[in-house]
Amino acid sequence: MLAALAGCSKVSQPNDPIPPHETFTIQSKHVGEERIINVWTPEGYKTNTDSLPVMYMADGGIKEDFPHIANTLAKLIKEKKISPLILVGIENTQRRRDLTGFTEVEKDKEIAPVVGGSEKFRAFIQEELFPEIDKRYRTTNVKSIIGESASGLFVMETFFLTPEMFDNYIAFDPSLWWNNHYLVRTAKEHMAKFPEDKKRLWFAGSNTEDIAPFTQKLAEIFKAENMPNLTWKYSDEPKEKHSTIFRAAKEKAIIWTLTGTE
């Protein structure tokens, strides 16, 4: 499970070209430290006046997953498979602290000196980062979030606990085993309080034994609940490992989530 929580960001691919981007820092009261933010804008952004949707991601450092996701967005936009959007990457400081919620499982608490900081991290994004991005860039109200492994857990936790934060949610191999698979156990309870606004969710599971049963169970719950304001898709990827699923499935995930097509 520790390997599953590490995520692809910990086995960074050095051959990913670093796309042109902007970097700034923001002092956060919620997490009590300065955070590095990387922002990629699509070609033509600086020469037109269009306002664009924004996709947010943890694991958003230059040595993490930011380059390959930015490059993927650029490719899909060039191929006219998706419309232009802005990518905002949040570089990690204490990853396992920020991306995990509370846990009652003692074994979970051994993964890092501090865990369970997702509520503060989410508050940082919503109350501090959102306004800063809207101030610096031309944005619409449409927001997406993308993540894998622990970041995928954060995506799913945000979807269940504060679904109003984003319009679109994308999670690859989310670490749903956390806190004795709390998010799966309480899914129906949270869905009963779901807002009326329409949401889109795409999530995938690899062949990882600690993850696949829970992503599959969640898909069964969504199917049974059949919520009219939720459009969702589960991508079962038994041929993929935890270390390969992000790159293997990212294009189809982004295309389906942002356009509604395969």
N, C-alpha and C positions, 0 to 999 in steps of 0.2 A: 504493500500500500504506500510505503514511502516513495518508491519509484514512481508510482502512479501520481503522487502529489507533486513530484518534482516538475513534470511537464516538459514539453519540447523546448521551452525557453532555456532549460538547463543544459541542453545539448545543442547549443546554437550552431547554426550552419554558417561558417565563415565565408562561404562563397556567395552569399546573398549580396548583390550590389546594394550599396546604401543610396537610396534615392534622395534627390534634393528635398530638403525639409527645413523647417524652422524649429528652434529649440528655445524654451524659456523656462524659468523656474518660478514656482509659486510657494509662498510660505503658508502652510496649512495649520490652522488652529485645531482642526479636528484630529489630525494625526500627529501634531506637535513637531513637525519637521519641514524642511524645504524639500519640495519634490520637483523632479525634472520632467518636463512635458515635451514630447516631440509631435510636431504637426506636419502632416503631408497634405498638400492641396493639389488638385488635378491640373493638368495642362490647360492653360487658358484662364485660370482663376484670376490671375493678376491683370489680365487685359480685358476682362469683362466686368459686369456689375451683378452677375447672378448670385443669389443666395442659395446655399447648398445644405443638404442634410449632413449630419455628422455621425461617424462611427467611432465609438470609444473602445479602447482595449487596455486592460492591464497587461503585464508582460510586454510593455510598450517601449522598452529601451532599444537603443541602436544595436546592442549586442544580444538582444532578445528577439521577440517575434515581429517587431515593428517593420524591419525592412521587407521581409517576405510578404507580409500582408499589404503593405503599401505598393509593392511591385505587382502584386496580384490585382489590386484594385485598378492600377494604371493599365494593366493588360486588358482587363474586362471592359473598362471604359473605352479604350482604343478600339476594341472589337465590337463596341456598341451593344454589349450584352447587359450592361447596367448603366444607369445615368451617373453623372459626376457626383462625387461626395467628398467630404473632408475626413481624414483619419487622424484621430488624436490618441497618441500612445503615452501611457503613464509608466515611467521607468520604476522598477522595483527598488525598494530599500530592504524591508523585511517582508518578503513575499508571503511566507506561510502565516505571518501575523495578519496581514491585510486581507488575505483571500479566504480565510476560514472564519466561520461563525462560531458560536459557543459550542462546547462539547461537554458531555458528562462522562465520556469514555477516557479513562486514564491513559490508555495506550495512545490515543490521539494527541494528548498533551505532550508526549515525548518528542514530537517531530521538530519542535523549535522552543527556544526560551519563552516566547510569548506567542499565543495563538488566540483566535477569537476576536480579531480586530475588524471584521468585515463591516460592522455597523458604522464604526468611525470612518473607515475608508469610503463607504458609500456616502456618508454625509459630506466628506471632502469633495467627492465627485459632484454631488448634487448642489451643494450650497456654495462651494468655492470654485471648482473647475468649470462647471457649466457657465456661470456668469462671465468668467474670464475669457472663455472661448467665444462666447457671444459678443463680447466687447472687442476682441481682437480680429474676429473674422465675420464674414457675411454668412449667416446661418439661417436655416429654416427651423421650425419647431420639431422636425422629425429627427429622432435619435435612435441609434442602434448600438448594441454592445456585442462584442465577440470575444471568446476565450476558450482555452483548452486546459484540461486537467484541473488544477486548483483554480485557475481563472474560469474554467467552465463551471466549477462549483459556485464561484462567486456570481456568474451569470445566472445560474439557476436559482440561487438563493435570492438574488435581486428580483427575478421574475416572480417568485412566490411571495416575498415579503413586501416589496415595494414595486409592484408591476407598473405603476404609473410613471416610473422614471424613464423608461424607454418604450419605443414603439416596436422595435425588432430585437429579438434575442437569438444569439447563435452560440451553441456550446458543443465542444468536441470532447468526448470522453470525460465528462464532468465527474469529479471525485465524490460521487453521491454516497459512498460508504461512510463519509464523515458523520460523526456523532450517531453511530448505529443507524445509518441511512435515514436520518431525521426528515430530510426534505421529501423523501418518498413516503414515509409513514404519515406525514401531515399534509400531503398534497391535496387531498379532497377538502380538508379543513380550510386551507388557504384559498383554494379555488372557489369555495362558497362565498368568499369576500371579494372576489375579483371585480375590478371596475368594469363599467359598461363600454369603455373605449376599446376599440378593436386592437388586438395584439397579434404579432406573428412570432412563432418560436420554431427554430430548427435545432435539433440536437442529434448527436451520433454516438454510437458505442462501438469500441473495438472488440478484440477477443480477450481483453484483460479480465481475468476471473473476478477481480474485486469490483469491477465496474459494470460489465455487460448485464448481469442479472438485474441491476437497479435501473439502468436506462430502459431495458425491455419492460420492466414492471411499470415504469412511469408512462411508457407508451400505451400500455394496457389501460392505465387509469385515465389518460386523456381520451382514449377511444370510448371508454365507458361513460365518462362525464359529458362528452359531446357538447362542449360549450360553444354557443353561436358566435361569441365575440372573440374566439381564439382560433386562429388558423395555425396549424402545427404540422410538422413533419418529423418523423423519426427515421434516421438512416442507420440501419444495422450494418456494420462493417466487419464481419467476422474474419475477413482476410487481412485486416489491418491490425498492427500492434499499437500500443499506446504511443510509441515514439514515431509512428508514421501517419497516424490518422489525420492530424491537422493538415499536413500538406496534401495528402491524398484526397481529402474531401472538401477543401476550402473553397474551390471554385464553384462547385455545385451548391454548396451551402449559401454562399453569398448571392449567387444568381437567383436561387429559389426565394430566399428571404427578401431580397430587394425588388424582385420583379414578379414573383408568383409563378414563374415558369421553370421547367427542369433545365 
